[in-house]
């Protein structure tokens, strides 16, 4: 059984990281654990590595202490490396080398595609979020307001503000405990989840306007290519919420959004959202990605139409069996 105190015992240096292109749960869970270890084990050398997170999360304590990943960081061997909110080592990006060099490793995750990696694994696909799992591992008497804010952020982002089917009674009970710390939870939702910049609203509008319905209206897809990204001056961080918005189309069982993440390699980043009729985690896994049953993603080289045809074939198989 995974016990946080036992995993941390004896480790004088600890590194923490989450998946590439960190979302609310990745940032929230890693910062929650970072702040907890810093508070409970102040004698430990501690580092948090992430690809540069969006500044919408800057209200969380420790945000300015994140070491932004790049290939120029010096090599270091940690006593313990803890990976959070990812299904395999490749999703660590540049932090993978710290994981592989560490004397001991651990993984805390809730992705159904996670087969288990690291010397210590704490994987529960039924959990709403990795932040929920982090909360369960902590000594409740040692959680403070700053840690609570981080956990709350992770939970609301991975549950669609407690709307998705991964929201359980336990999730709601945790949220109830967290808001008793007295932070402005409404402000966190508005600023980190709903609020968009003007250009983010523009690009979402364009993605929706140029979307296509297919498979008798069961699927919807949209793409933003490199030329469009340059015109609006946007990047991957500006596309949050587009896949979810596409999925809200009446009658749709699957929404597919992709953008050109590398023009030179003709590489697309694909995000999918689905109803109970589909398991998009299985589809993503076939193409080297992963995620949850109703929300998953992957990267693929090729033209937009070729990628969509590949995805459509897998969707059709599942719909026929449902």
PLY file of the C-alpha trace (Angstrom):
ply
format ascii 1.0
element vertex 322
property float x
property float y
property float z
element edge 321
property int vertex1
property int vertex2
end_header
0.00 0.00 0.00
1.27 3.45 -0.98
1.92 5.65 2.06
3.35 9.07 1.33
5.35 9.35 4.55
7.00 5.97 3.92
7.85 6.84 0.31
9.40 10.14 1.43
11.28 8.57 4.32
15.03 8.60 3.80
14.90 10.81 0.71
17.02 13.89 1.31
16.34 15.30 -2.16
12.95 15.12 -3.88
11.81 16.20 -7.34
8.21 16.49 -8.49
6.79 16.84 -11.99
3.60 16.48 -14.03
2.78 15.92 -17.66
3.77 18.08 -20.61
1.44 21.00 -21.40
0.25 21.01 -17.77
-3.45 21.56 -17.16
-5.21 22.56 -13.95
-4.90 19.14 -12.35
-1.22 18.76 -13.24
-0.38 22.21 -11.86
-2.70 21.89 -8.86
-1.60 18.41 -7.78
2.12 19.08 -8.15
1.94 22.41 -6.32
-0.20 20.86 -3.58
2.37 18.13 -3.01
5.26 20.59 -3.31
3.78 22.91 -0.67
2.92 19.97 1.60
6.42 18.47 1.52
7.97 21.91 1.97
5.82 22.47 5.05
6.01 19.02 6.65
9.59 18.16 5.64
11.43 21.53 5.52
14.79 19.78 5.78
14.42 18.11 2.36
15.88 19.56 -0.81
12.85 20.01 -3.05
12.28 20.90 -6.71
9.20 21.13 -8.93
9.70 20.80 -12.69
6.99 21.66 -15.23
6.72 22.94 -18.75
5.81 26.59 -18.40
2.25 26.68 -16.99
-0.31 29.30 -17.92
-0.25 32.37 -15.71
-3.93 31.81 -14.88
-2.57 29.53 -12.15
-0.21 32.12 -10.69
-2.44 32.62 -7.63
-1.29 29.29 -6.20
1.50 29.33 -3.65
4.80 28.10 -5.06
3.94 28.98 -8.67
6.96 31.29 -8.90
9.19 28.50 -7.54
8.48 26.14 -10.45
11.57 25.28 -12.48
10.49 25.61 -16.10
11.70 22.67 -18.15
14.15 23.05 -21.00
16.96 20.96 -22.45
19.63 23.17 -20.91
18.93 22.27 -17.28
21.93 20.62 -15.59
21.75 16.91 -14.82
20.97 16.00 -11.23
20.32 12.75 -9.38
17.53 12.95 -6.82
16.89 10.47 -4.04
13.21 10.43 -5.03
11.30 11.56 -8.09
7.49 11.72 -7.92
5.55 11.85 -11.20
1.95 13.05 -11.03
-1.01 13.00 -13.41
0.53 11.09 -16.32
0.19 7.63 -17.80
3.75 6.94 -18.89
7.29 8.30 -18.60
7.23 9.87 -22.08
4.59 12.33 -20.88
7.19 13.83 -18.52
8.93 15.48 -21.45
12.31 16.94 -20.47
11.77 15.84 -16.85
12.00 12.17 -17.88
15.79 12.25 -17.53
15.48 13.23 -13.86
12.99 10.41 -13.31
15.25 7.83 -14.95
18.31 8.99 -13.01
16.60 9.10 -9.60
17.50 6.56 -6.93
13.82 5.94 -6.19
10.65 6.76 -8.13
6.93 7.06 -7.52
3.83 7.67 -9.62
0.49 9.12 -8.49
-2.15 9.11 -11.20
-5.79 8.53 -12.17
-5.52 7.84 -15.90
-7.10 4.58 -17.03
-4.29 4.19 -19.58
-1.64 4.04 -16.85
-0.28 0.48 -16.63
1.93 1.42 -13.70
5.51 2.68 -13.64
7.96 3.69 -10.98
9.02 1.80 -7.86
5.92 2.99 -6.01
2.59 3.39 -7.80
-0.65 4.90 -6.56
-3.05 4.63 -9.49
-6.84 4.87 -9.16
-8.66 5.44 -12.47
-11.97 6.00 -10.70
-10.67 9.08 -8.89
-11.84 12.43 -10.22
-8.32 13.80 -10.44
-4.76 13.36 -9.29
-5.39 16.24 -6.90
-8.05 14.12 -5.20
-5.51 11.31 -4.77
-2.94 13.73 -3.37
-5.48 14.94 -0.81
-6.17 11.36 0.28
-2.45 10.72 0.81
-1.92 13.77 3.01
-2.20 14.09 6.77
-5.38 16.16 6.98
-4.16 18.01 10.08
-1.22 19.36 8.06
-3.21 20.73 5.13
-3.44 24.52 5.16
-5.26 27.12 3.09
-2.54 27.33 0.44
-2.48 23.56 -0.07
-6.29 23.47 -0.12
-6.38 26.06 -2.93
-4.06 23.91 -5.06
-6.11 20.74 -4.53
-9.36 22.56 -5.19
-7.98 23.97 -8.44
-6.98 20.52 -9.68
-10.34 18.98 -8.83
-12.50 21.64 -10.47
-10.44 21.59 -13.66
-10.53 17.82 -14.10
-14.22 17.51 -13.24
-15.46 20.42 -15.35
-16.42 22.20 -12.13
-17.95 19.03 -10.69
-20.05 18.33 -13.81
-18.26 15.32 -15.31
-19.17 11.73 -14.49
-15.84 11.26 -12.67
-17.27 13.42 -9.86
-18.10 11.10 -6.97
-19.57 11.53 -3.52
-16.01 11.36 -2.20
-15.00 14.18 -4.57
-17.81 16.38 -3.27
-16.93 15.57 0.33
-13.34 16.64 -0.31
-14.47 19.90 -1.92
-16.68 20.53 1.11
-13.68 20.15 3.39
-11.50 22.34 1.20
-13.80 25.36 0.99
-13.95 25.44 4.79
-10.45 26.93 4.64
-12.13 30.16 3.57
-10.61 30.94 0.18
-12.68 32.59 -2.57
-13.60 29.48 -4.57
-15.88 31.42 -6.93
-13.01 33.68 -7.94
-10.79 30.66 -8.62
-13.44 29.18 -10.93
-14.00 32.44 -12.78
-10.34 33.36 -13.22
-8.79 29.96 -13.93
-11.62 28.13 -15.71
-14.02 30.51 -17.43
-12.08 33.69 -18.14
-10.56 33.93 -21.63
-8.53 36.59 -23.34
-10.04 38.36 -26.32
-7.88 36.40 -28.76
-8.73 33.10 -27.03
-12.41 33.86 -27.58
-11.66 34.74 -31.19
-9.86 31.47 -31.90
-12.57 29.45 -30.16
-15.18 31.20 -32.29
-13.24 30.39 -35.43
-12.81 26.73 -34.41
-16.55 26.40 -33.81
-17.53 28.31 -36.95
-15.33 26.12 -39.16
-16.18 22.80 -37.47
-17.78 19.95 -39.40
-20.42 17.42 -38.42
-20.03 13.88 -39.75
-21.14 10.29 -39.13
-24.81 11.36 -39.22
-24.18 14.08 -36.68
-22.62 11.79 -34.08
-19.20 13.43 -34.45
-17.89 16.95 -34.75
-14.35 18.00 -35.64
-12.36 21.18 -36.02
-8.75 22.06 -36.78
-6.56 25.11 -36.37
-3.58 25.06 -38.72
-0.21 26.77 -38.47
-1.21 29.66 -40.73
-4.26 30.47 -38.60
-2.21 30.24 -35.41
0.28 32.75 -36.81
-2.50 35.10 -37.91
-4.01 35.26 -34.40
-0.68 34.96 -32.60
-1.80 31.96 -30.55
-0.24 28.71 -29.34
-1.30 25.49 -27.65
-2.09 27.20 -24.35
-4.78 29.28 -26.04
-6.95 26.32 -27.05
-8.22 25.26 -23.63
-11.95 24.64 -23.65
-12.42 24.27 -27.40
-12.84 20.48 -27.36
-15.31 20.78 -24.48
-17.31 23.46 -26.28
-17.49 21.37 -29.45
-18.74 18.42 -27.43
-21.69 20.48 -26.15
-23.21 20.29 -29.66
-26.59 18.55 -29.51
-26.55 14.93 -30.68
-22.76 14.61 -30.68
-21.11 11.51 -29.21
-17.54 12.56 -29.97
-15.79 15.90 -30.42
-12.35 16.11 -32.01
-10.19 19.19 -31.93
-6.68 19.35 -33.32
-4.07 21.98 -33.95
-0.78 21.95 -35.83
1.84 21.69 -33.10
4.77 21.41 -35.54
4.51 22.83 -39.04
7.86 21.37 -40.11
6.89 17.82 -39.09
3.22 18.23 -40.02
2.42 17.15 -36.47
-1.00 17.64 -34.92
-2.06 17.62 -31.27
-5.45 15.91 -31.00
-7.98 16.25 -28.16
-11.17 14.18 -27.92
-14.28 14.32 -25.75
-16.93 11.62 -25.79
-20.22 10.32 -24.45
-20.77 7.02 -22.63
-21.01 5.27 -26.00
-17.30 5.67 -26.64
-13.98 5.08 -24.92
-11.62 7.65 -26.40
-8.81 6.54 -24.08
-8.65 3.29 -26.07
-8.53 5.23 -29.33
-5.81 7.56 -28.06
-3.77 4.62 -26.80
-3.75 3.07 -30.29
-2.12 6.24 -31.57
0.45 6.55 -28.80
-1.56 8.77 -26.45
-3.82 8.22 -23.48
-6.23 9.80 -21.05
-9.67 9.01 -19.70
-12.64 7.17 -21.14
-14.41 10.43 -22.01
-11.43 12.74 -22.48
-8.17 11.77 -24.14
-5.56 12.92 -26.59
-2.48 12.14 -28.64
-0.14 13.56 -31.27
0.04 12.31 -34.86
1.89 13.23 -38.03
0.06 13.57 -41.32
-2.58 15.70 -42.94
-5.68 16.77 -41.06
-7.87 14.58 -43.27
-5.68 11.50 -42.87
-5.67 11.85 -39.09
-9.43 12.39 -39.00
-9.97 9.31 -41.17
-7.87 7.20 -38.80
-9.83 8.43 -35.78
-13.17 8.01 -37.56
-12.47 4.36 -38.33
-11.91 3.65 -34.63
-14.99 5.62 -33.60
-17.12 3.73 -36.11
-15.98 0.39 -34.70
-17.00 1.41 -31.20
-20.35 2.89 -32.27
-21.20 -0.28 -34.15
-20.49 -2.36 -31.04
-22.44 -0.08 -28.70
0 1
1 2
2 3
3 4
4 5
5 6
6 7
7 8
8 9
9 10
10 11
11 12
12 13
13 14
14 15
15 16
16 17
17 18
18 19
19 20
20 21
21 22
22 23
23 24
24 25
25 26
26 27
27 28
28 29
29 30
30 31
31 32
32 33
33 34
34 35
35 36
36 37
37 38
38 39
39 40
40 41
41 42
42 43
43 44
44 45
45 46
46 47
47 48
48 49
49 50
50 51
51 52
52 53
53 54
54 55
55 56
56 57
57 58
58 59
59 60
60 61
61 62
62 63
63 64
64 65
65 66
66 67
67 68
68 69
69 70
70 71
71 72
72 73
73 74
74 75
75 76
76 77
77 78
78 79
79 80
80 81
81 82
82 83
83 84
84 85
85 86
86 87
87 88
88 89
89 90
90 91
91 92
92 93
93 94
94 95
95 96
96 97
97 98
98 99
99 100
100 101
101 102
102 103
103 104
104 105
105 106
106 107
107 108
108 109
109 110
110 111
111 112
112 113
113 114
114 115
115 116
116 117
117 118
118 119
119 120
120 121
121 122
122 123
123 124
124 125
125 126
126 127
127 128
128 129
129 130
130 131
131 132
132 133
133 134
134 135
135 136
136 137
137 138
138 139
139 140
140 141
141 142
142 143
143 144
144 145
145 146
146 147
147 148
148 149
149 150
150 151
151 152
152 153
153 154
154 155
155 156
156 157
157 158
158 159
159 160
160 161
161 162
162 163
163 164
164 165
165 166
166 167
167 168
168 169
169 170
170 171
171 172
172 173
173 174
174 175
175 176
176 177
177 178
178 179
179 180
180 181
181 182
182 183
183 184
184 185
185 186
186 187
187 188
188 189
189 190
190 191
191 192
192 193
193 194
194 195
195 196
196 197
197 198
198 199
199 200
200 201
201 202
202 203
203 204
204 205
205 206
206 207
207 208
208 209
209 210
210 211
211 212
212 213
213 214
214 215
215 216
216 217
217 218
218 219
219 220
220 221
221 222
222 223
223 224
224 225
225 226
226 227
227 228
228 229
229 230
230 231
231 232
232 233
233 234
234 235
235 236
236 237
237 238
238 239
239 240
240 241
241 242
242 243
243 244
244 245
245 246
246 247
247 248
248 249
249 250
250 251
251 252
252 253
253 254
254 255
255 256
256 257
257 258
258 259
259 260
260 261
261 262
262 263
263 264
264 265
265 266
266 267
267 268
268 269
269 270
270 271
271 272
272 273
273 274
274 275
275 276
276 277
277 278
278 279
279 280
280 281
281 282
282 283
283 284
284 285
285 286
286 287
287 288
288 289
289 290
290 291
291 292
292 293
293 294
294 295
295 296
296 297
297 298
298 299
299 300
300 301
301 302
302 303
303 304
304 305
305 306
306 307
307 308
308 309
309 310
310 311
311 312
312 313
313 314
314 315
315 316
316 317
317 318
318 319
319 320
320 321
